[in-house]
Each structure stands twice: as structure tokens, then as C-alpha cells.
């Protein structure tokens, strides 16, 4: 057993602490940036911004199973209401959000329940 342990210790060449720190310092920010970019890229198209009494983007096409998040950036409350009653948010104050997962294909026309002239459409394929 002692000879096996000696061979293991000998085969695993030690890495100096300074070399490990140097590699971590150089690769850490790169790894963090890649992870952050992946997180933003994965969700960027699935967010509808409510700003200046409009939904943006006004129309969005997504695959089945996608969760869309509406975020209110106005200073007054808004809501999100599907015309066919598939979903309905509460009144969203500034920076509040509402999310809905689209489990089936179809076209979902929605509006603000407090300001019906605000309209949008989600197409699920």
C-alpha cells in the first residue's frame, strides 16, 4: 500500500500556489464574463418592457415552453391581460414584474387592464 501511495504522490506533480493564483486571476474574469453573457443571452428575448405606456417589443415570437416576463418601468401601475383569459397579472407597480410560461402553441393578444389602448401579441410556435 505504501508503494502505491508513493507512486500516486510522485505521479501527481505539485502545482505551485503562485501558479494556481496566477491562473485563477487570469481566467476568473473571463469565466465570469462568459457565464454572465450566457445568462443575459438566454433571457434577453423573453422580456417585455412596459415603458411610456407601451409594451416593448409589441410583438414577440417564442417556442412552446418559454417563460415571458413583463417588467413595468413606468411610474404608474399597469397590468397584463390576455384577451382569451389565459393569463392575467395583478397591477404592477414600478419595477414589478409578471411571468407566464406558454405551454401551448397559438397567438396570445394581450392588453393593459388599466389602459386598454396598450396592446401586445405573443406568437408561440
N, CA, C and O atoms as CSV, one atom per row, in Angstrom:
chain,resi,resn,atom,element,x,y,z
A,1,UNK,N,N,0.822,-1.193,0.000
A,1,UNK,CA,C,0.000,0.000,0.000
A,1,UNK,C,C,0.863,1.251,0.000
A,1,UNK,O,O,0.545,2.236,-0.666
A,2,UNK,N,N,1.972,1.203,0.764
A,2,UNK,CA,C,2.865,2.358,0.824
A,2,UNK,C,C,3.470,2.655,-0.535
A,2,UNK,O,O,3.629,3.816,-0.910
A,3,UNK,N,N,3.808,1.608,-1.273
A,3,UNK,CA,C,4.403,1.831,-2.587
A,3,UNK,C,C,3.381,2.433,-3.559
A,3,UNK,O,O,3.747,3.240,-4.413
A,4,UNK,N,N,2.107,2.051,-3.437
A,4,UNK,CA,C,1.068,2.621,-4.283
A,4,UNK,C,C,0.911,4.111,-3.982
A,4,UNK,O,O,0.813,4.919,-4.905
A,5,UNK,N,N,0.887,4.478,-2.713
A,5,UNK,CA,C,0.758,5.870,-2.313
A,5,UNK,C,C,1.945,6.688,-2.801
A,5,UNK,O,O,1.773,7.832,-3.223
A,6,UNK,N,N,3.152,6.118,-2.750
A,6,UNK,CA,C,4.341,6.824,-3.238
A,6,UNK,C,C,4.218,7.092,-4.731
A,6,UNK,O,O,4.553,8.178,-5.203
A,7,UNK,N,N,3.730,6.084,-5.482
A,7,UNK,CA,C,3.575,6.255,-6.923
A,7,UNK,C,C,2.529,7.330,-7.232
A,7,UNK,O,O,2.710,8.127,-8.153
A,8,UNK,N,N,1.443,7.351,-6.468
A,8,UNK,CA,C,0.403,8.359,-6.682
A,8,UNK,C,C,0.962,9.742,-6.398
A,8,UNK,O,O,0.765,10.665,-7.188
A,9,UNK,N,N,1.654,9.896,-5.283
A,9,UNK,CA,C,2.231,11.198,-4.931
A,9,UNK,C,C,3.254,11.636,-5.968
A,9,UNK,O,O,3.320,12.812,-6.326
A,10,UNK,N,N,4.048,10.692,-6.448
A,10,UNK,CA,C,5.087,11.020,-7.415
A,10,UNK,C,C,4.487,11.395,-8.780
A,10,UNK,O,O,4.994,12.288,-9.459
A,11,UNK,N,N,3.392,10.697,-9.181
A,11,UNK,CA,C,2.801,10.952,-10.495
A,11,UNK,C,C,2.022,12.263,-10.527
A,11,UNK,O,O,1.902,12.885,-11.583
A,12,UNK,N,N,1.504,12.678,-9.408
A,12,UNK,CA,C,0.761,13.944,-9.352
A,12,UNK,C,C,1.748,15.055,-9.041
A,12,UNK,O,O,2.058,15.320,-7.879
A,13,UNK,N,N,2.236,15.698,-10.086
A,13,UNK,CA,C,3.231,16.742,-9.859
A,13,UNK,C,C,2.574,17.923,-9.158
A,13,UNK,O,O,1.491,18.360,-9.547
A,14,UNK,N,N,3.211,18.419,-8.156
A,14,UNK,CA,C,2.607,19.518,-7.396
A,14,UNK,C,C,2.595,20.814,-8.219
A,14,UNK,O,O,3.545,21.122,-8.938
A,15,UNK,N,N,1.507,21.552,-8.094
A,15,UNK,CA,C,1.374,22.844,-8.749
A,15,UNK,C,C,1.643,23.894,-7.690
A,15,UNK,O,O,1.067,23.857,-6.603
A,16,UNK,N,N,2.511,24.817,-8.008
A,16,UNK,CA,C,2.841,25.832,-7.011
A,16,UNK,C,C,1.637,26.720,-6.749
A,16,UNK,O,O,0.801,26.936,-7.627
A,17,UNK,N,N,1.564,27.224,-5.543
A,17,UNK,CA,C,0.459,28.081,-5.138
A,17,UNK,C,C,0.428,29.345,-6.003
A,17,UNK,O,O,-0.645,29.787,-6.415
A,18,UNK,N,N,1.584,29.919,-6.276
A,18,UNK,CA,C,1.618,31.154,-7.070
A,18,UNK,C,C,1.129,30.918,-8.497
A,18,UNK,O,O,0.480,31.783,-9.085
A,19,UNK,N,N,1.440,29.750,-9.051
A,19,UNK,CA,C,0.963,29.434,-10.400
A,19,UNK,C,C,-0.565,29.274,-10.398
A,19,UNK,O,O,-1.238,29.749,-11.312
A,20,UNK,N,N,-1.102,28.618,-9.391
A,20,UNK,CA,C,-2.552,28.444,-9.299
A,20,UNK,C,C,-3.250,29.793,-9.153
A,20,UNK,O,O,-4.292,30.017,-9.769
A,21,UNK,N,N,-2.694,30.686,-8.355
A,21,UNK,CA,C,-3.285,32.013,-8.172
A,21,UNK,C,C,-3.222,32.800,-9.478
A,21,UNK,O,O,-4.187,33.474,-9.840
A,22,UNK,N,N,-2.117,32.724,-10.175
A,22,UNK,CA,C,-1.970,33.431,-11.452
A,22,UNK,C,C,-3.012,32.953,-12.465
A,22,UNK,O,O,-3.640,33.766,-13.142
A,23,UNK,N,N,-3.190,31.658,-12.565
A,23,UNK,CA,C,-4.176,31.103,-13.492
A,23,UNK,C,C,-5.583,31.556,-13.093
A,23,UNK,O,O,-6.383,31.930,-13.950
A,24,UNK,N,N,-5.878,31.522,-11.805
A,24,UNK,CA,C,-7.201,31.941,-11.335
A,24,UNK,C,C,-7.457,33.416,-11.628
A,24,UNK,O,O,-8.556,33.793,-12.034
A,25,UNK,N,N,-6.438,34.249,-11.420
A,25,UNK,CA,C,-6.584,35.685,-11.670
A,25,UNK,C,C,-6.802,35.954,-13.155
A,25,UNK,O,O,-7.594,36.822,-13.520
A,26,UNK,N,N,-6.115,35.225,-13.997
A,26,UNK,CA,C,-6.236,35.442,-15.438
A,26,UNK,C,C,-7.520,34.866,-16.021
A,26,UNK,O,O,-8.128,35.487,-16.892
A,27,UNK,N,N,-7.940,33.709,-15.566
A,27,UNK,CA,C,-9.112,33.044,-16.141
A,27,UNK,C,C,-10.426,33.376,-15.440
A,27,UNK,O,O,-11.497,33.223,-16.029
A,28,UNK,N,N,-10.356,33.827,-14.196
A,28,UNK,CA,C,-11.570,34.128,-13.433
A,28,UNK,C,C,-12.482,35.131,-14.110
A,28,UNK,O,O,-13.663,34.845,-14.308
A,29,UNK,N,N,-11.965,36.316,-14.478
A,29,UNK,CA,C,-12.838,37.298,-15.135
A,29,UNK,C,C,-13.400,36.805,-16.465
A,29,UNK,O,O,-14.541,37.116,-16.809
A,30,UNK,N,N,-12.616,36.047,-17.204
A,30,UNK,CA,C,-13.094,35.508,-18.480
A,30,UNK,C,C,-14.250,34.538,-18.250
A,30,UNK,O,O,-15.269,34.606,-18.936
A,31,UNK,N,N,-14.090,33.644,-17.292
A,31,UNK,CA,C,-15.161,32.683,-16.987
A,31,UNK,C,C,-16.414,33.412,-16.502
A,31,UNK,O,O,-17.527,33.057,-16.892
A,32,UNK,N,N,-16.242,34.420,-15.659
A,32,UNK,CA,C,-17.388,35.185,-15.165
A,32,UNK,C,C,-18.110,35.907,-16.288
A,32,UNK,O,O,-19.340,35.927,-16.328
A,33,UNK,N,N,-17.351,36.500,-17.200
A,33,UNK,CA,C,-17.963,37.211,-18.323
A,33,UNK,C,C,-18.736,36.265,-19.219
A,33,UNK,O,O,-19.826,36.604,-19.679
A,34,UNK,N,N,-18.194,35.087,-19.474
A,34,UNK,CA,C,-18.892,34.110,-20.315
A,34,UNK,C,C,-20.182,33.633,-19.659
A,34,UNK,O,O,-21.202,33.477,-20.331
A,35,UNK,N,N,-20.141,33.402,-18.354
A,35,UNK,CA,C,-21.358,32.984,-17.647
A,35,UNK,C,C,-22.404,34.084,-17.665
A,35,UNK,O,O,-23.584,33.811,-17.885
A,36,UNK,N,N,-21.989,35.322,-17.437
A,36,UNK,CA,C,-22.933,36.441,-17.445
A,36,UNK,C,C,-23.529,36.634,-18.830
A,36,UNK,O,O,-24.732,36.865,-18.956
A,37,UNK,N,N,-22.714,36.542,-19.863
A,37,UNK,CA,C,-23.214,36.688,-21.233
A,37,UNK,C,C,-24.234,35.602,-21.539
A,37,UNK,O,O,-25.267,35.880,-22.149
A,38,UNK,N,N,-23.964,34.378,-21.128
A,38,UNK,CA,C,-24.893,33.272,-21.359
A,38,UNK,C,C,-26.220,33.502,-20.669
A,38,UNK,O,O,-27.271,33.204,-21.235
A,39,UNK,N,N,-26.189,34.027,-19.458
A,39,UNK,CA,C,-27.426,34.281,-18.721
A,39,UNK,C,C,-28.238,35.384,-19.385
A,39,UNK,O,O,-29.459,35.271,-19.491
A,40,UNK,N,N,-27.580,36.447,-19.834
A,40,UNK,CA,C,-28.284,37.541,-20.499
A,40,UNK,C,C,-28.812,37.084,-21.847
A,40,UNK,O,O,-29.952,37.390,-22.198
A,41,UNK,N,N,-28.012,36.361,-22.605
A,41,UNK,CA,C,-28.447,35.903,-23.924
A,41,UNK,C,C,-29.629,34.959,-23.813
A,41,UNK,O,O,-30.488,34.942,-24.696
A,42,UNK,N,N,-29.690,34.178,-22.754
A,42,UNK,CA,C,-30.766,33.206,-22.605
A,42,UNK,C,C,-32.097,33.872,-22.283
A,42,UNK,O,O,-33.148,33.319,-22.608
A,43,UNK,N,N,-32.081,35.047,-21.651
A,43,UNK,CA,C,-33.329,35.645,-21.225
A,43,UNK,C,C,-33.683,36.929,-21.941
A,43,UNK,O,O,-34.810,37.409,-21.813
A,44,UNK,N,N,-32.764,37.496,-22.684
A,44,UNK,CA,C,-32.965,38.814,-23.272
A,44,UNK,C,C,-34.214,38.882,-24.142
A,44,UNK,O,O,-34.956,39.860,-24.046
A,45,UNK,N,N,-34.475,37.902,-24.976
A,45,UNK,CA,C,-35.612,37.935,-25.879
A,45,UNK,C,C,-36.923,37.580,-25.240
A,45,UNK,O,O,-37.965,37.687,-25.888
A,46,UNK,N,N,-36.915,37.161,-23.995
A,46,UNK,CA,C,-38.124,36.711,-23.328
A,46,UNK,C,C,-38.655,37.735,-22.330
A,46,UNK,O,O,-39.461,37.392,-21.464
A,47,UNK,N,N,-38.217,38.978,-22.441
A,47,UNK,CA,C,-38.651,40.039,-21.537
A,47,UNK,C,C,-39.382,41.109,-22.344
A,47,UNK,O,O,-38.905,41.569,-23.381
A,48,UNK,N,N,-40.555,41.489,-21.836
A,48,UNK,CA,C,-41.313,42.583,-22.432
A,48,UNK,C,C,-41.257,43.734,-21.436
A,48,UNK,O,O,-41.654,43.590,-20.280
A,49,UNK,N,N,-40.765,44.868,-21.894
A,49,UNK,CA,C,-40.645,46.047,-21.058
A,49,UNK,C,C,-41.902,46.900,-21.195
A,49,UNK,O,O,-42.390,47.126,-22.303
A,50,UNK,N,N,-42.420,47.368,-20.073
A,50,UNK,CA,C,-43.558,48.285,-20.077
A,50,UNK,C,C,-42.983,49.666,-19.759
A,50,UNK,O,O,-42.513,49.920,-18.651
A,51,UNK,N,N,-43.033,50.545,-20.753
A,51,UNK,CA,C,-42.420,51.853,-20.585
A,51,UNK,C,C,-43.127,52.863,-21.471
A,51,UNK,O,O,-43.420,52.581,-22.633
A,52,UNK,N,N,-43.402,54.045,-20.918
A,52,UNK,CA,C,-44.040,55.115,-21.668
A,52,UNK,C,C,-45.360,54.651,-22.304
A,52,UNK,O,O,-45.646,54.952,-23.463
A,53,UNK,N,N,-46.146,53.919,-21.525
A,53,UNK,CA,C,-47.463,53.422,-21.945
A,53,UNK,C,C,-47.400,52.535,-23.187
A,53,UNK,O,O,-48.313,52.549,-24.011
A,54,UNK,N,N,-46.312,51.761,-23.318
A,54,UNK,CA,C,-46.210,50.802,-24.419
A,54,UNK,C,C,-45.560,49.516,-23.927
A,54,UNK,O,O,-44.807,49.512,-22.953
A,55,UNK,N,N,-45.869,48.424,-24.623
A,55,UNK,CA,C,-45.186,47.151,-24.412
A,55,UNK,C,C,-44.074,47.060,-25.453
A,55,UNK,O,O,-44.301,47.318,-26.635
A,56,UNK,N,N,-42.884,46.695,-25.016
A,56,UNK,CA,C,-41.784,46.592,-25.975
A,56,UNK,C,C,-40.963,45.337,-25.747
A,56,UNK,O,O,-40.441,45.144,-24.649
A,57,UNK,N,N,-40.832,44.487,-26.736
A,57,UNK,CA,C,-41.396,44.633,-28.068
A,57,UNK,C,C,-42.907,44.410,-28.043
A,57,UNK,O,O,-43.432,43.690,-27.193
A,58,UNK,N,N,-43.576,45.029,-28.973
A,58,UNK,CA,C,-45.031,44.911,-29.028
A,58,UNK,C,C,-45.460,43.521,-29.487
A,58,UNK,O,O,-46.504,43.021,-29.070
A,59,UNK,N,N,-44.650,42.896,-30.349
A,59,UNK,CA,C,-44.910,41.528,-30.798
A,59,UNK,C,C,-43.674,40.681,-30.540
A,59,UNK,O,O,-42.546,41.128,-30.746
A,60,UNK,N,N,-43.898,39.456,-30.087
A,60,UNK,CA,C,-42.803,38.557,-29.737
A,60,UNK,C,C,-43.170,37.156,-30.206
A,60,UNK,O,O,-44.292,36.702,-29.981
A,61,UNK,N,N,-42.232,36.464,-30.857
A,61,UNK,CA,C,-42.430,35.075,-31.283
A,61,UNK,C,C,-41.485,34.199,-30.479
A,61,UNK,O,O,-40.283,34.457,-30.417
A,62,UNK,N,N,-42.040,33.158,-29.863
A,62,UNK,CA,C,-41.269,32.299,-28.964
A,62,UNK,C,C,-41.623,30.833,-29.199
A,62,UNK,O,O,-42.678,30.540,-29.761
A,63,UNK,N,N,-40.758,29.906,-28.777
A,63,UNK,CA,C,-41.114,28.488,-28.843
A,63,UNK,C,C,-41.993,28.084,-27.652
A,63,UNK,O,O,-41.998,28.745,-26.614
A,64,UNK,N,N,-42.729,26.990,-27.827
A,64,UNK,CA,C,-43.552,26.438,-26.745
A,64,UNK,C,C,-42.655,26.148,-25.542
A,64,UNK,O,O,-41.530,25.671,-25.693
A,65,UNK,N,N,-43.164,26.439,-24.360
A,65,UNK,CA,C,-42.420,26.185,-23.125
A,65,UNK,C,C,-41.615,27.371,-22.624
A,65,UNK,O,O,-40.971,27.289,-21.579
A,66,UNK,N,N,-41.648,28.478,-23.364
A,66,UNK,CA,C,-40.890,29.670,-22.981
A,66,UNK,C,C,-41.647,30.471,-21.932
A,66,UNK,O,O,-42.870,30.600,-21.997
A,67,UNK,N,N,-40.915,31.004,-20.973
A,67,UNK,CA,C,-41.488,31.900,-19.979
A,67,UNK,C,C,-41.180,33.330,-20.394
A,67,UNK,O,O,-40.024,33.688,-20.620
A,68,UNK,N,N,-42.218,34.137,-20.492
A,68,UNK,CA,C,-42.063,35.552,-20.819
A,68,UNK,C,C,-42.264,36.346,-19.536
A,68,UNK,O,O,-43.144,36.050,-18.728
A,69,UNK,N,N,-41.433,37.351,-19.376
A,69,UNK,CA,C,-41.503,38.212,-18.195
A,69,UNK,C,C,-41.798,39.640,-18.643
A,69,UNK,O,O,-41.094,40.187,-19.492
A,70,UNK,N,N,-42.832,40.238,-18.076
A,70,UNK,CA,C,-43.163,41.634,-18.313
A,70,UNK,C,C,-42.657,42.430,-17.116
A,70,UNK,O,O,-42.880,42.040,-15.970
A,71,UNK,N,N,-41.978,43.539,-17.377
A,71,UNK,CA,C,-41.442,44.384,-16.299
A,71,UNK,C,C,-41.943,45.810,-16.508
A,71,UNK,O,O,-41.761,46.388,-17.579
A,72,UNK,N,N,-42.576,46.373,-15.474
A,72,UNK,CA,C,-43.114,47.728,-15.560
A,72,UNK,C,C,-42.038,48.753,-15.180
A,72,UNK,O,O,-41.565,48.777,-14.044
A,73,UNK,N,N,-41.661,49.594,-16.143
A,73,UNK,CA,C,-40.682,50.656,-15.882
A,73,UNK,C,C,-41.347,52.036,-15.814
A,73,UNK,O,O,-40.665,53.047,-15.649
A,74,UNK,N,N,-42.675,52.074,-15.942
A,74,UNK,CA,C,-43.392,53.347,-15.815
A,74,UNK,C,C,-43.565,53.714,-14.348
A,74,UNK,O,O,-43.401,52.887,-13.451
A,75,UNK,N,N,-43.903,54.985,-14.134
A,75,UNK,CA,C,-44.123,55.466,-12.763
A,75,UNK,C,C,-45.529,55.182,-12.261
A,75,UNK,O,O,-45.844,55.465,-11.105
A,76,UNK,N,N,-46.374,54.625,-13.118
A,76,UNK,CA,C,-47.738,54.306,-12.717
A,76,UNK,C,C,-47.998,52.823,-12.957
A,76,UNK,O,O,-47.298,52.196,-13.752
A,77,UNK,N,N,-48.995,52.254,-12.280
A,77,UNK,CA,C,-49.273,50.820,-12.427
A,77,UNK,C,C,-49.805,50.454,-13.812
A,77,UNK,O,O,-50.466,51.246,-14.485
A,78,UNK,N,N,-49.493,49.236,-14.202
A,78,UNK,CA,C,-50.016,48.623,-15.425
A,78,UNK,C,C,-50.315,47.162,-15.111
A,78,UNK,O,O,-49.871,46.640,-14.089
A,79,UNK,N,N,-51.060,46.509,-15.981
A,79,UNK,CA,C,-51.307,45.071,-15.842
A,79,UNK,C,C,-51.189,44.425,-17.214
A,79,UNK,O,O,-51.129,45.105,-18.238
A,80,UNK,N,N,-51.159,43.099,-17.212
A,80,UNK,CA,C,-51.050,42.325,-18.455
A,80,UNK,C,C,-52.222,41.347,-18.464
A,80,UNK,O,O,-52.341,40.498,-17.581
A,81,UNK,N,N,-53.092,41.478,-19.478
A,81,UNK,CA,C,-54.308,40.663,-19.534
A,81,UNK,C,C,-54.429,40.043,-20.924
A,81,UNK,O,O,-54.430,40.757,-21.927
A,82,UNK,N,N,-54.530,38.719,-20.984
A,82,UNK,CA,C,-54.753,38.027,-22.259
A,82,UNK,C,C,-56.223,38.154,-22.637
A,82,UNK,O,O,-57.104,37.979,-21.796
A,83,UNK,N,N,-56.484,38.461,-23.909
A,83,UNK,CA,C,-57.871,38.633,-24.373
A,83,UNK,C,C,-58.700,37.354,-24.219
A,83,UNK,O,O,-59.917,37.426,-24.049
A,84,UNK,N,N,-58.053,36.184,-24.277
A,84,UNK,CA,C,-58.766,34.907,-24.128
A,84,UNK,C,C,-58.668,34.344,-22.717
A,84,UNK,O,O,-58.978,33.175,-22.491
A,85,UNK,N,N,-58.245,35.158,-21.785
A,85,UNK,CA,C,-58.206,34.821,-20.357
A,85,UNK,C,C,-57.232,33.703,-20.006
A,85,UNK,O,O,-57.444,32.995,-19.021
A,86,UNK,N,N,-56.163,33.529,-20.793
A,86,UNK,CA,C,-55.152,32.525,-20.469
A,86,UNK,C,C,-54.304,32.982,-19.286
A,86,UNK,O,O,-53.858,32.157,-18.487
A,87,UNK,N,N,-54.080,34.282,-19.169
A,87,UNK,CA,C,-53.304,34.826,-18.050
A,87,UNK,C,C,-53.762,36.238,-17.737
A,87,UNK,O,O,-54.325,36.933,-18.584
A,88,UNK,N,N,-53.506,36.647,-16.500
A,88,UNK,CA,C,-53.850,37.999,-16.045
A,88,UNK,C,C,-52.952,38.331,-14.862
A,88,UNK,O,O,-52.901,37.583,-13.886
A,89,UNK,N,N,-52.253,39.440,-14.947
A,89,UNK,CA,C,-51.398,39.851,-13.834
A,89,UNK,C,C,-52.185,40.734,-12.871
A,89,UNK,O,O,-53.270,41.220,-13.189
A,90,UNK,N,N,-51.619,40.924,-11.714
A,90,UNK,CA,C,-52.132,41.943,-10.800
A,90,UNK,C,C,-51.632,43.285,-11.320
A,90,UNK,O,O,-50.875,43.320,-12.289
A,91,UNK,N,N,-52.034,44.377,-10.705
A,91,UNK,CA,C,-51.488,45.679,-11.082
A,91,UNK,C,C,-50.013,45.699,-10.703
A,91,UNK,O,O,-49.650,45.414,-9.562
A,92,UNK,N,N,-49.171,46.036,-11.671
A,92,UNK,CA,C,-47.720,46.038,-11.465
A,92,UNK,C,C,-47.248,47.462,-11.197
A,92,UNK,O,O,-47.383,48.336,-12.054
A,93,UNK,N,N,-46.699,47.693,-10.017
A,93,UNK,CA,C,-46.117,48.992,-9.711
A,93,UNK,C,C,-44.766,49.114,-10.404
A,93,UNK,O,O,-44.320,48.180,-11.070
A,94,UNK,N,N,-44.121,50.252,-10.251
A,94,UNK,CA,C,-42.822,50.491,-10.875
A,94,UNK,C,C,-41.835,49.394,-10.484
A,94,UNK,O,O,-41.674,49.087,-9.303
A,95,UNK,N,N,-41.180,48.808,-11.481
A,95,UNK,CA,C,-40.189,47.736,-11.353
A,95,UNK,C,C,-40.766,46.392,-10.908
A,95,UNK,O,O,-40.004,45.453,-10.674
A,96,UNK,N,N,-42.090,46.274,-10.784
A,96,UNK,CA,C,-42.702,44.961,-10.537
A,96,UNK,C,C,-42.705,44.181,-11.844
A,96,UNK,O,O,-42.606,44.754,-12.930
A,97,UNK,N,N,-42.820,42.857,-11.716
A,97,UNK,CA,C,-42.832,42.022,-12.913
A,97,UNK,C,C,-43.890,40.933,-12.793
A,97,UNK,O,O,-44.372,40.612,-11.707
A,98,UNK,N,N,-44.229,40.381,-13.945
A,98,UNK,CA,C,-45.171,39.272,-14.060
A,98,UNK,C,C,-44.608,38.310,-15.097
A,98,UNK,O,O,-44.146,38.733,-16.156
A,99,UNK,N,N,-44.647,37.016,-14.793
A,99,UNK,CA,C,-44.147,35.996,-15.719
A,99,UNK,C,C,-45.226,34.981,-16.029
A,99,UNK,O,O,-46.074,34.668,-15.193
A,100,UNK,N,N,-45.176,34.475,-17.248
A,100,UNK,CA,C,-46.116,33.440,-17.672
A,100,UNK,C,C,-45.391,32.488,-18.615
A,100,UNK,O,O,-44.674,32.915,-19.520
A,101,UNK,N,N,-45.590,31.182,-18.388
A,101,UNK,CA,C,-44.989,30.164,-19.246
A,101,UNK,C,C,-46.022,29.693,-20.265
A,101,UNK,O,O,-47.114,29.255,-19.903
A,102,UNK,N,N,-45.661,29.789,-21.542
A,102,UNK,CA,C,-46.561,29.422,-22.630
A,102,UNK,C,C,-46.385,27.945,-22.957
A,102,UNK,O,O,-45.401,27.550,-23.584
A,103,UNK,N,N,-47.355,27.128,-22.524
A,103,UNK,CA,C,-47.262,25.674,-22.656
A,103,UNK,C,C,-47.831,25.153,-23.965
A,103,UNK,O,O,-47.644,23.982,-24.296
A,104,UNK,N,N,-48.517,25.999,-24.710
A,104,UNK,CA,C,-49.102,25.534,-25.969
A,104,UNK,C,C,-48.905,26.583,-27.060
A,104,UNK,O,O,-48.731,27.771,-26.787
A,105,UNK,N,N,-48.939,26.108,-28.301
A,105,UNK,CA,C,-48.780,26.997,-29.447
A,105,UNK,C,C,-50.038,27.830,-29.642
A,105,UNK,O,O,-51.133,27.439,-29.238
A,106,UNK,N,N,-49.859,28.970,-30.261
A,106,UNK,CA,C,-51.002,29.833,-30.557
A,106,UNK,C,C,-50.597,31.289,-30.547
A,106,UNK,O,O,-49.431,31.634,-30.357
A,107,UNK,N,N,-51.600,32.141,-30.760
A,107,UNK,CA,C,-51.387,33.581,-30.722
A,107,UNK,C,C,-52.111,34.133,-29.503
A,107,UNK,O,O,-53.292,33.859,-29.288
A,108,UNK,N,N,-51.393,34.906,-28.716
A,108,UNK,CA,C,-51.926,35.455,-27.483
A,108,UNK,C,C,-51.893,36.981,-27.575
A,108,UNK,O,O,-50.840,37.602,-27.430
A,109,UNK,N,N,-53.067,37.573,-27.818
A,109,UNK,CA,C,-53.201,39.023,-27.843
A,109,UNK,C,C,-53.476,39.478,-26.416
A,109,UNK,O,O,-54.341,38.927,-25.736
A,110,UNK,N,N,-52.739,40.480,-25.972
A,110,UNK,CA,C,-52.923,40.957,-24.605
A,110,UNK,C,C,-52.975,42.480,-24.582
A,110,UNK,O,O,-52.649,43.144,-25.567
A,111,UNK,N,N,-53.393,43.022,-23.433
A,111,UNK,CA,C,-53.518,44.464,-23.264
A,111,UNK,C,C,-53.301,44.803,-21.789
A,111,UNK,O,O,-53.234,43.913,-20.942
A,112,UNK,N,N,-53.195,46.087,-21.496
A,112,UNK,CA,C,-53.117,46.541,-20.114
A,112,UNK,C,C,-54.554,46.708,-19.616
A,112,UNK,O,O,-55.342,47.428,-20.229
A,113,UNK,N,N,-54.892,46.055,-18.525
A,113,UNK,CA,C,-56.239,46.139,-17.974
A,113,UNK,C,C,-56.587,47.528,-17.461
A,113,UNK,O,O,-57.765,47.863,-17.337
A,114,UNK,N,N,-55.579,48.342,-17.162
A,114,UNK,CA,C,-55.802,49.698,-16.668
A,114,UNK,C,C,-55.779,50.732,-17.797
A,114,UNK,O,O,-56.351,51.814,-17.665
A,115,UNK,N,N,-55.126,50.398,-18.893
A,115,UNK,CA,C,-55.001,51.292,-20.053
A,115,UNK,C,C,-55.182,50.459,-21.319
A,115,UNK,O,O,-54.190,50.103,-21.956
A,116,UNK,N,N,-56.413,50.138,-21.702
A,116,UNK,CA,C,-56.690,49.185,-22.787
A,116,UNK,C,C,-56.105,49.550,-24.150
A,116,UNK,O,O,-56.040,48.698,-25.035
A,117,UNK,N,N,-55.680,50.797,-24.333
A,117,UNK,CA,C,-55.051,51.153,-25.611
A,117,UNK,C,C,-53.647,50.556,-25.732
A,117,UNK,O,O,-53.086,50.511,-26.827
A,118,UNK,N,N,-53.082,50.100,-24.623
A,118,UNK,CA,C,-51.773,49.437,-24.643
A,118,UNK,C,C,-51.978,47.976,-25.034
A,118,UNK,O,O,-52.642,47.238,-24.306
A,119,UNK,N,N,-51.431,47.545,-26.156
A,119,UNK,CA,C,-51.653,46.183,-26.642
A,119,UNK,C,C,-50.325,45.532,-27.043
A,119,UNK,O,O,-49.337,46.207,-27.331
A,120,UNK,N,N,-50.341,44.214,-27.051
A,120,UNK,CA,C,-49.191,43.436,-27.489
A,120,UNK,C,C,-49.633,42.063,-27.949
A,120,UNK,O,O,-50.792,41.680,-27.787
A,121,UNK,N,N,-48.688,41.321,-28.529
A,121,UNK,CA,C,-49.019,39.979,-29.033
A,121,UNK,C,C,-47.830,39.048,-28.850
A,121,UNK,O,O,-46.688,39.406,-29.137
A,122,UNK,N,N,-48.123,37.846,-28.365
A,122,UNK,CA,C,-47.130,36.783,-28.261
A,122,UNK,C,C,-47.568,35.676,-29.210
A,122,UNK,O,O,-48.695,35.186,-29.125
A,123,UNK,N,N,-46.669,35.282,-30.120
A,123,UNK,CA,C,-46.925,34.158,-31.010
A,123,UNK,C,C,-46.053,33.013,-30.529
A,123,UNK,O,O,-44.831,33.137,-30.439
A,124,UNK,N,N,-46.702,31.891,-30.221
A,124,UNK,CA,C,-45.985,30.714,-29.706
A,124,UNK,C,C,-46.019,29.643,-30.773
A,124,UNK,O,O,-47.089,29.238,-31.228
A,125,UNK,N,N,-44.829,29.180,-31.176
A,125,UNK,CA,C,-44.724,28.138,-32.222
A,125,UNK,C,C,-44.082,26.892,-31.674
A,125,UNK,O,O,-43.911,25.914,-32.402
